[in-house]
Amino acid sequence: MAEGRRLRVTQIKSGIGYDQTQKATLRTMGFRRLNQTVELADSPTVRGLVRKVSHLVRVEEVADDA
């Protein structure tokens, strides 16, 4: 992925009623509550996590200003 790229990921749907692995993925990404937003480095690993729970999150690409 491009240098200096980050993903802004927002949880838009609850993990209740979904598989335990999907709930664990949300926790791994740093989510604790609904509508919370976290910024993660854009990497293949993070893209895989996002893909696994794509029905529960909204993703935006942002440029890292540092």
C-alpha positions as CSV (number, residue, x, y, z in Angstrom):
1,M,0.0,0.0,0.0
2,A,1.0,3.6,-0.4
3,E,3.4,5.2,2.1
4,G,1.7,7.5,4.6
5,R,-1.8,6.2,4.0
6,R,-4.2,5.5,6.8
7,L,-7.7,4.1,7.0
8,R,-10.4,5.7,9.1
9,V,-12.7,2.9,10.1
10,T,-16.1,3.5,11.8
11,Q,-18.2,0.7,13.3
12,I,-21.8,1.3,12.0
13,K,-23.4,-2.0,13.0
14,S,-23.2,-4.1,16.2
15,G,-21.4,-7.4,16.3
16,I,-24.2,-8.9,18.3
17,G,-25.6,-12.0,16.6
18,Y,-22.5,-12.5,14.5
19,D,-19.8,-15.2,14.7
20,Q,-17.3,-14.9,17.6
21,T,-14.4,-14.5,15.2
22,Q,-16.1,-11.4,13.8
23,K,-16.6,-10.0,17.3
24,A,-12.9,-10.7,18.0
25,T,-11.9,-8.9,14.8
26,L,-13.8,-5.8,15.9
27,R,-12.0,-5.9,19.2
28,T,-8.6,-6.4,17.5
29,M,-9.2,-3.3,15.4
30,G,-9.8,-1.4,18.6
31,F,-13.6,-1.0,18.7
32,R,-15.4,-0.8,22.0
33,R,-18.7,0.8,21.1
34,L,-21.0,1.5,18.2
35,N,-20.2,4.6,16.0
36,Q,-16.6,4.7,17.3
37,T,-14.0,5.7,14.8
38,V,-10.4,4.4,14.8
39,E,-7.5,5.2,12.4
40,L,-5.3,2.3,11.4
41,A,-2.2,2.1,9.2
42,D,-3.0,1.0,5.6
43,S,-1.5,-2.5,5.4
44,P,-2.5,-5.8,3.9
45,T,-3.1,-7.2,7.4
46,V,-5.5,-4.3,8.3
47,R,-7.2,-4.6,4.9
48,G,-7.9,-8.3,5.7
49,L,-9.4,-7.4,9.0
50,V,-11.6,-4.8,7.3
51,R,-12.7,-7.3,4.7
52,K,-13.8,-9.8,7.3
53,V,-16.2,-7.3,9.0
54,S,-17.0,-5.1,6.0
55,H,-20.7,-5.5,6.6
56,L,-20.2,-3.9,10.1
57,V,-17.9,-1.0,9.3
58,R,-17.5,2.0,7.0
59,V,-14.0,2.7,5.7
60,E,-12.4,6.0,4.4
61,E,-8.9,6.4,3.1
62,V,-7.0,9.4,4.5
63,A,-3.6,10.8,3.9
64,D,-1.2,10.9,6.8
65,D,-0.2,14.5,7.5
66,A,3.0,13.6,9.4
